[in-house]
Amino acid sequence: MDRINGADTVDIGGGKRGFQDEDLLGPQTGTEVTAEWLNMVQEEICGVIEGEGIELDPADWGQLAKALKLMGLSKGARARRWMAVISMETTAPPGAPAEGDAYLIPAGATDAWAANVGKIAEWSGTAWAYISPPDGHGISLPDGRVFERVAGSYVEKIAKDVQSGKWNFAVAAGTATVMTATLSPAPASYDDLLGAPIRLDMTAIGVSGAAPTVNLNGLGAISAITQDGEPLIGGEMQGIAQLVYDGTYFQVVGSVRRRNFFLEAAVQSVGANNVVITNYGSKTLALPESSELAGSITIGAEDAGVYVLNTFLACSPPINNLTSLIQVNGVRVSANATTDAANSEGVSTTAVIRLSAGDVIRALSWTPAGANIIAGRFSGHRLSL
């Protein structure tokens, strides 16, 4: 596009070439309108119209306006899908707006805006033009927040999308041990997912198998493990499973390898030195030479978590005042379980407690003199991390 360049143009300000009228009674000639310039103007306008898929119609003198509306560039255009506004909270029209300033008119608006609540007001340079946006219309604020019109009201789009979690949700496909899934939008690399929760719908697969891998968006197979770093043995992922990428693996949220110990004493006579411990876990428990079933277990770093602990003592013949309790770091964490009734045969106590690395747990059980212990047990079962 260029300004008129025929003979007898005039400077209309700022060095811009323009037209002048012809003076039929005087010496002033009119500006020459060249075919080149007219063709240039014609094609500029027709290019906008045809660019929007509108067929030129000599009987329709409003085609340029229609094209601009389709492009969302005309005032009041319903097709304008995105606008930057200055505020969504200003209730009174500003006193000295600049041309193009736009505001979303909130409830409680006054003066010229009072009858246009919910519309967008844009200053044309001389007056306010009002836009009635449709659902799906978007606006942004100077602070970077983005809003979308839904059911007649603007909601913050990023907050809505984050709340739905749709960016981090995918349907698992493949097999129970070789899973695939596709996130939308697609991450460029696994580095983009570091620490992000990923939720997989396992409906099509059922449950995960042993040592499964997950390949998101074709970025490569990543092993899924428990939160305490153990391989999956199968069944940990089902329903809607949540995973977190730690830089190396996908940790399956809520899955931990069960840490259990079960220590059992064989028949013991009071004062005898013949206690035998059968250890079914990875721990050891030493018993003293007395009627006390006692010992200690130190929790390792890999064993920390929430446990249910239980100790049990049985004797023969039945006797009064059997007692059992549990200590952690020398502090009692269970109630003293004492049977005062005559001819009691057993007593047990339980505690549910979080144990940290280095904690020392101890089970204590007593019988009065003269009783024979026929069973003593101290067990622990980790419920969660």
N, C-alpha and C positions, 0 to 999 in steps of 0.2 A: 504494500500500500504506500502511496505517496500523495503529497498535496498537489493541487492543481499546478501544472507547469506549462500551460499555454501562454501565449503572448498577453501582455498587459495585465499580469498579476500584480497585486499590491501586498505590501507588508502589513499584516493585520495584527502585529505585535510579537515581539520576541523573535523576529526573523522568520516568522511563519508566512508562507505565501498564501494568498487568499484571492477572492473574487472582488471585482468592482463593477458597478452598474455602468451601462452606456448612457451618455448624455446626448440625446438625439439633436439637441439645439446647440450643443457646445462642442468643444474639442475632445472631451473625454470619451475614449472608446471602451467598450465592455471587454471583460476578460475572455480570452479565447478558451472555449471548452473543447478539449481535444477528445478524439475517439479513444485514444489510449487511456485517458483518465476515466472516462465514462465506463469503459470495459473493466477497468480495474475496480471501480466501485461496485459495478454489477456483480463481478465474480466474488468479491469479498462477501457480499450479502448472500448471494446464491450458495456460496460454499458453506455458510453457517446453516442455511435451511436444509440443503441436501445432506449435509453432514449428520443431521438428526433423522435421516430417513424419510423426509417429507418430499413428496413429488411437487415440483413447481406448478402452480396453478394461477394463470393470469387473472382469474376472477376472484381470487382470495388475496386481499391486501393485508392480511394479518399473519402471514406465514413467518415472518421474522420474529414476531412476538411469540408465536407458538414454539418456534425452535428454542428461543431463549428460556421459555418456561420448561421445556423438556430438559434443558441443560441446568435448570435450577438457578438461573442468573437474573431472572426478572423479579421485580418487587411483587410480593404476594404469591409467588409460585409455589404450589403444593408439592411440586417435584423437588424442591430444594431440600436435599436430604441432610445437609450438614451446614452449620453456621457457627461462627464464633460470636459469642455475646459477652458483653461487659459484666453483666450481673443478672442473677435470678432473684435478687432480694430488694432491689431498688423499687420503691412504691410510687415515687413522684417523678414525673418527667424531668430530666436534667434541664437546667436553665440555658446552657450554652453547649449543646451537643455538636459534635463534628459530623460532617456528612459520612454516612455509612455506619455510625454508631448503632448498635443493636442491643436490646434488652429483652429478657423474658419477663413478661408482666406478671407479678405474683398476686396472690390474694391480698385484698386490702389496698389495691392501687387507688390513686387519687387523680383529680384533675382530668386531663385528656385521656389518661389510661384507665379511668375507672370502669368504663364499659367494655374493656378489652382484656380482662383477666384471662391468663392462659395463652394469650397470643404473643408473638414476637413483634416488638416495635422497632422499626429501623428509620433513622432520620435521613430524609432525602436531600437535605440541604435547606428545605423550606417548610417541610411538614413531616409528621410521623406517618409512615406506611405500616400497615398491620398485616402480619402473616398468620394464617391459621394452619399450623403444621399438622400433618397426619401422624398416626402411630407409626413408629419406625424412624421418625425424624430425630436427628442428633444435633446436640449443641455442645460446645466446649467453653470453658471459662479461662480467664488469663492465668489462673494457678495450675492449669493442666488437667483439671477434672473434666470428665466426659459423661454426658447424660444422654439417655435415649428415651423417647416418648413411648410409653407402654400403657395401654388402656386409658389414654387421656392425660396421663401425668408423666413427668420426667423422673426417671430413676437413674442413679449413678451406675453407669454401665460396668465399669471395672469391678465395683463392689458386688454387683449382681452376678457377674460371671464368676468371680472368686467364690461367692457364697454357694453357687450351684456346684462348683467343683468340676464343671464339665471339661475344663482344660486338662485335668489330671485323671480322667476316667476313660477306660477302654474295655472292650470285650475281649477276653482271652480266647485264642484259637490255638490250633495245633494239637499236641498231645499232652498227657499228664506230666511228662518229663521234658518235653521240648515245646515250650509255649511261645506264641507270638501275640502281639497286640499293636494297635496303631493309635497313637495320641493325635489329636487335632486341636491346635496347630502342631505341626511336627517339630520336635526339638532338633537343633542342628547337630547336637552331640550329647553323649551322656553327661558331659560336664554341665550342661544346662539343667540337668535334673538332680544335681547333687543336693541331697537333703530334702528334696521335694516328695511329698506323699503321692504315691501312684496307686489308684484303686482299679482292680481288675475284676470284672464280672466273670466268675468261673462256671456259669451255668452250662455252657457248651461242653466243658471238659469234665465237670463234676468235682473231683478233688485232685490235688497235686500228687505226683508220685515221689519216689525217692530221688534226691539230688536233682531237682528240676532246674532248667534254665529258662530265662525269659528274654526274648528278643523284641525290643520296642522299636517300631518304625524302621526295621532293617539295620539298626545301628550295631548289631552284634549280640550274640548270646551271652547273658550274664547269669552266673549261678545265684540261686536264691537260697538263703541260709536263715537260721533262727537269729533272734536278736542277741543271743549270747554267743554267736559265732559258730554254732554247730551245724553240720549238714542236716537238711530236712530228711526225715525218714518216711514221709508220705502222709497225706491227709491234713497237713497244716494249713493249706490254702483251699478254701471252699467258700461258696456263697459269694460275697463281695470281699475279696482279700486286699489288704493294704500293704504296700511295700515301700521301702525308702532306700534309695541308692546311696551308698556310703563312700563311693569312689572306687570300690572294687566289686562289691556284691550288692544284691537286693536283699535287704533285711525284711523278713516277713513280720510285720508288727503284731505283737501279742503272742508270738511263738517263742518258746524257750525249751531247751532240752531239760527234761525232768531230772532233778538231782535228788536222789533218794538214798537213805541209809536205813538199814534194818539190822539191829544188833540184838542177839538173843543169848541168854545165859542158860546153860544146862542145869541139871539138878545140883543144888548146893546145900550143904549142911552148915549150920552156924559155926563160924570159926574155922571152917575147913579151907584148905588151900587147893581146891580142886575145881575152880570156876573155869568153864570152857566157853569161849565166845565164838559163835559162828557168824562171820562177817559176810553179808550178802551185798554190801556196797563197796565203796572205795575208802571207807574210813576204818579206824581201829578204835577200840574202847577197852581200857584196862580196868579190871575190878580189883578192889582191895581184899585182903583176907579177913572178911568179917561178914556180918549179916547185911551189909550195905551193898546194894547194886549201884556202883558209882563209877565215874570216869569222865573224860572230857573229849570233845571234838572241836578242833579249830577250823573255822570256815575259811576256805581258800577264796582267792579272787574270782575264780570261775564258778564258785558255789553260792555267791551272794544272791539274796532274793527273799521272798516272803515264804515262810515255811509253816506247816502245821507239825508240831512236835508232840510226841506222846510217850509216856513211860507207864509201864504196867508191872505189877508184882503179884505173884500168887504164892501161897504157902500151904503146907500140909503138916500136921492137922490144922483145921480152922482155929483162928486165934484172934484176940482183940488187938486194936491199935496198930494196924498196918498203915504205913505212911509213904507217900510218894510226892515228889515235887521236881521242878525243872528250874535251873539257873542259867542265866546268860551273863558272862563276865562277873560272876559272883553275886548277881542280884536275882532274887526269885522272880520269875515271870509267870508262874502258874500258881493256882491256889494250892495250899496244902490239902491234899486229899487223904483224909484220915478216916478209917473205919473204926468206930467206937463200939459197934454192936458185937456181941459175943459170937464166936464161931464164924468170923469172916474168913473168906478164902482168897480174896484178891482186892487190889486197889489200883486205880489208874488216874492220871491227870494229863491235861492237854493244854497247849499254848499255841496261838497263832501269832507270829511275830516276824518282823523283817530282820534278817541277819546280814551283817556286812562282813567284808573280808577282815579276818583277824578276830572276830568274835569267838569266844570260847563258851560252848554250851555243855551243860553237865546235868545228868539225870541222877537223882538221889531217891533211894527207896530203903525203908527200914522195916525190920520185923522185930518184935520183942524176943528176948532170949528164949530158947527152946523150940523155936519154929524152924521148920525146914522149907527152904525156898525151892519150889518145884518149877518155877518159870520166872524169868526176868527179861524185860524187853525195853529197848529204847529205840524209837523210830522217828524219822523225819521225812517229810515229803514236800518238795518245793512246789508252790502253787504258781508263782510268777516271778519276774524280775523285780 
